[in-house]
Amino acid sequence: MSGFEPKKFSILMVDDNPKNLQLLGTTLRNEGYQVEFATNGRIALNWVNKKNFDLILLDIMMPEMSGYEVCEQIRKIEAYDDVPIVFLTAKTEKESVVYGFKVGAQDYITKPFDTAELLARVRTHLELRYHKLELININKHLEELVEERTRELNILNQRLQKANEELRTLDKAKSEFLHIIAHEIRTPLNGIKGSIDIIKELNEHNSFGSLFSILEESVNRLERFSLFALKITQLQTGKYELDLQPIALNSLVQQILQKFREAIQKKQLKITVHLSKELFITADWELINTCFSAIIDNAVKFTHSSGNIMIEGEEGENHILVKITDEGPGFSEKAMQNLFKLFSPGERHINENEGIDLAMAKLIMDAHKGEIQINNYSGGAVVSLIFPKTESTINEFSNKAENVL
């Protein structure tokens, strides 16, 4: 057996017959075992109290204290709870053997001894003990490893929790900062816009017309950015409370197109709207207006002069689909990979805003449990907005449509 070395094991022999001790002792020592002797129970107990043995060969019939009594006393010692004890006996009656097992013996060998059998049984019990001790050591080592890994995981978990807390703190600080910035920007902007209007009225000869246009456009873009920053912060932090109501898509789109009428006329764009008056969605008016405005604004800006923009909608079994198709350059491959990321680097998606409009639209659609999809085609780009439709909203849409009609 790999790893088993007799010299590593010690055996205690207990017998009141010196000849038996001499014979067995010589046999075991020749095999390489360490052997100690005791001629009675009292000496045997003295031995086990001062030394740890790996196996005990114990004669049953001894004066003063029998082998049974010695075995019972040894089993009371914690260190010998599982040390194999083999009885040496001339008794072969079933009752004697059973009683020996009852008091704590593992085996018995009958006298006169067969040397080969004795050595085989001794080796078997020691091998079993060796394997048992190995398993105990392995389990102990594994337990230590588990404890060590558990300590490491606990330390890492504490660090992770601390990092998460710091991230939450930073995220909260970022949101509060954006909120403050949005409000702080809007306040002076209102003053600037009012001043521009007054100066335009005083500029009778329109000598600064182009300068006023540039200034007004820049102020409008800055105001729009501040409004977007505020909405994004509210949506990301879950502080925006949706005011859901039935909204007629045709009416919504017509109002937005009216807002971009000047830009549409300037580029001589053809706008085609295929939206039934009965087509309704349940949404927050302010948010959904912002979402559609950003997408239509994008289509108007990037569609080439005299080009076409189509806005169409359809009602599915479980959804409402709105598609806005333009005839612009479409989105580059790099832009397509970062469409909904705030301020994604390297590509400008909409009117020099680094993805902020589409990121806003995505947040708004998420808030409505909807979906936004963007695809290129040979002539431009298609933005699809998909709104969920439930049984309760179908009835509401139907009633609203009847009122409109």
N, C-alpha and C positions, 0 to 999 in steps of 0.2 A: 504494500500500500504506500502510495506516494505521501511523504511527509511523516510517516510513522517511524519513530526510533525508540526501541525498548529502553535505552539508557535514560530517556527523558521521563520514564514512569517509575514510581516507587510503590512497592507492595508491602503490606503488613501481614505477616503470617502469625496466627494465634492457635497454638496447640500445646497441650500439656505433655505431649510425647516428644522428647528431644530428638529421637531418631527421625520422626516424621519431619520435624523442622529442618534437620540437617539434610535429609534427602531432597525435600522440596526446595529448600533454599539453594542448594547447589545447582539443581536443575534450572531454576529461574535465573540465577546469576550467570549461568553459562549462556543464557539467551540474551543477557545484557541488561536485565532489570535490576533496579535498586531494591534490596530486600532488607526488612527489619523483622525482628522476632519478638514474640510475647508468649510466655508459658502459662498465663492465666488471664482471666478477664480484667483484673485490676491493673496489671501491667499494660494490657491492650488499651484500656481507657486512658492511662497516662500518656501513651504514645500519641493517640489521636488528638489529645488536648494540646500537644506541643508541636505536632508536625502534620502536614497535609499529605495524605496518601491518595493514590489514584485507584487502588483496589485493595480489598481486605479478604484474605482467605481465613475462615473462622471455623474452628472445630466446635461441634455441638456439645459433645459429652466431655465436660471439664468440671473439676471440683470447685466448690465455693460458689462459682457463678457460671451458669450454662451459657452456651453460645447464643441461645435465644435471648437471654437477659442482656448479654453484651451487645447484641444487635439492636435491641430496643433502646439501650442507653446511647449508642452511637447515633442512632437516628434522631435523637433529641438535639444533637449538635448541628447548628445551621450549616456549617461548612461541609458536613457529611450527609446532607439531605439527599443528594443524588449520586454519591460515590458507590460503585457496585460492591456488594458483599456476597461472597460465594461460600456456602456452607460446605465443610468437610465432614462427612458423616458415614457411619456404618449402617445407619438406619435407612431403610428403604420403604417403610410403611407409608402409605398414602397420607395418613393423618400427620405424620411428622413433616413430610415435605410441604404439605399445604400450610401447616402452622409456621414453617420457616418463611414462606412467602408472605404470610400474614404479618409477621413482625418486622419485615423490611428487607429480606434477602432477594437478590435477583436470580440466583442459580444455586445448584448444589452439585457436588462431586462425591461419588461413593468410594469408600475405602474397600479394598486396596486400590491405589490409584493407577490409572493407565497414563503414563507420561505424555504420550502424544495427545490424548484427549484433554488432559489438564492444560497443556500449553496452548492447545487450540481454543479452549474456553477462555483462558486468561487473555489471550490475544484478542478474541472476539469482543469481550467486554471492554478492554482498553481501547480498541479501535472505535467502538461505539461512543465511549466517553470522549475520545479524541475528537471525533466528528461533532459531537454535541457541543464541546467546548469551542470548536472552530465556528460553529453556527452562532453560538452565543457572542463570540468576539466579532463576527461579521455583523450580526444584528446591532451590537453595541456601536460598532464603527459607523454603520448606516444611520443609526439614530443620531450619532454625533454630527454626521454630515448633514442630516435633515435639519437638526437644530442650528447648525452653522448657516445653512442656506436660508433657513427661516429668519434668522437674525439679519442676514444680508438683505433678504426681501423686505423685512420690516423697515430696515434703514432706508432702502431704496423707495419703499412706499411712502415713508415719512418725507423724504426729499421730494417725491412726486407730488404729494399733497401740498407741500410748501410751495413748489413751483406752480401748481394749479391755483393756489391762493394768490400768488403774486400775479399770475396771468389774469385772474378775475379782477384783481385790483387795478391792473394796468388797463384792462378792457373797459372797466367802469370809468377810470380816469379819462380814457380816450373818448368814450361816449359823452361824458360830461363836457369834455373840452370841445368836441364837435358841436354839441348843443349850444354851448356858450358862444362859440365862434359864429354859428349860424345866426343867433340872435344879435350879437354885437355887429355883424356885418350889415344886417338888414336895417338897423337903426340909422346909421349914417347914410346908407343907400337911399332911404326914403327922403332924407334931406337933400341929397344930390339930385335925385329925380325931380323933386319939386322945384329946385333951383333951375334945372335945365328947362323945364316947361316955362318958367317965368322969363328966362333969358330968351327963349325962342319967340315968345310973344313980343318982347321988346326989340328983337332983331328985325325991324321992318323991311330992310332991304335984302334979307336972307344972305348976307355976305359971308356968314360963317356956317351955311347950311350943311356942307359936307363934314365939317368938324363936329357939329352938333350930332349928326347921324352916327359918326364913329363913337363919340362919347356916349350917346344914348344906347347904342348896341352893346358897348362894353359894360355899362351899368346894368342893363337887362340881363346879360349873361352872368354877371357876378351875383345879381339877385337870384337868378334861377339856380345857380350853384349853391347858394346859401340855403335855399328852400329844399333842394335835393339832399344836402348834407343833414338837415334837420330831420327830414322824413326817413332817410336811411338809418340814422341813429335811433329813431323811435321804433322802426321796424326790427332792427337787429336786436334791440334790447327788450322787445316785446311790450313796449309801453304805449304803442299805438292801439287804440280801441276802434275796431271797425264799426262803422255805422252802415250796416247792410240794408239795402233797399232795392226794389226792382228798378232796373235801368234799361230804357229802350236804346238799343245799340245804334239804330239809325239816327235818332235824335242826338246822341252823344257825338257820333262821328261828324254830323253836319255842323254842330257847334264848334268842333275843333277845326274843321276845314275853314270855317268862317274866320277863325283866328289867324290862319296862315294864308288868307285870301291874297294879300298883297304879294307875298313871295311866289304863290302859285301863278298869279297873273304875270308877274315879271318874267318868269321862265316859260310862260305859255304852256303850262302842263295840262294834260287832259286827265281829269279825275273821274273814275268810274266807280260808283258805289252800288253794290248789290246786297243790300241789307233789308230784309223784310221788316215792316213796321211792327209785326207781331213778335220779332225776335228780341227777347229780354234776357238779361243776366241779373243775378243777385250779387251786388257788389257795393263797396264803399265809393261814393261818387267822387270824392276828392282824389283818392288814390287811383281809381281806374281812369279818371280824366288825365292824371299825370302820366300814367302808363301809355295810353293811346296817343297822347300829345307827343311824347318822346319818340315813339315809333314813327308816327306820321311826319313829324318834323324831320327825322332822319331821312325818310323817303323823299320828302320835298327837296332837301338840301343836296342829295346825291343823285337824284334822277336828272339826266341830261335835259337840256332845253328842248321844249316841244315833245318831251317824253310822256309816258303814260304811268299812272299809278292806279292800281285796282284794289278796292277794299270790298271784300265779300264775306258773307257769313252763311253758315248752315247749322241746322239743328240735328244732332244725332240722338241716339236712344238714351245715352247717359251724359251727353256733353253738348256744349255750344262751341263751335269753331269759328274763329275770325281770322282771315288771312289778308295780309297787307303786302302787295307785290309791287316792287318798284323796278325802274329801268336804269339802275345805277351800275357802278363798277363791281358791286358785290363785296364780300368780305375776303380778305387774304387768308391764306391757310394759317398763318400765325395768329391772325385776329380771331379766327374760328376756334382756336384752342383756348382763348382767354376771354370769350365773349361776356361772361357774367362775373368776371373778377373786377373788383373795385381797383381802379387805377393800375390796371395791368400794364407792365412795361413794354415798350417796343412798338406798339401799334395803337393808332388813334382810330377809334371806332366811329364816333359820331361828333362831328363839328368840333374837332380838337379836344373833346372831353375824353380822357383816357378810360373809356368803358363805363363811365358813371351812369349814363342813361340806361344802357341795357342791364347793368347791375341793379339799378332802381326798378326797372320793369320786372326783372326776375324776382326781386324781393316782394313786389306787389302781387305777382301771380302766386308766389308761395303763400302769401298771407291769405289769398282767396282759395287755397288748395287747388290751384290751377297749374298750368304748364305753359312754357314758352319755348318754341322751337324756331330755329333760324337755319335756312338753307339757301345756297346759291343756285341759280340756274343760268342758262346761257345768256340771258338778257338782263340779269340783275340779281336781286335777292328777294326772298319770301320770308316774312315773319308770321308765324302762326301762334295765335293765343287760344288756348283750350280751357274752357271753364266747365267745372262739374255741374251736373244738373240732377237734382233729386226729385222724388215724387211730390214733395210738398211745394217745391218751387215751380213745378210744372203747372199746378193749379193756379198759383199766384200769377205766373206769366200769362196764363190764359185769361184770367179775370182782367189783368192790366191791359192786355191787348184788346179785349172787348170794349173797355172804356175808351181806349185811344181811337178805335174805329167808330 
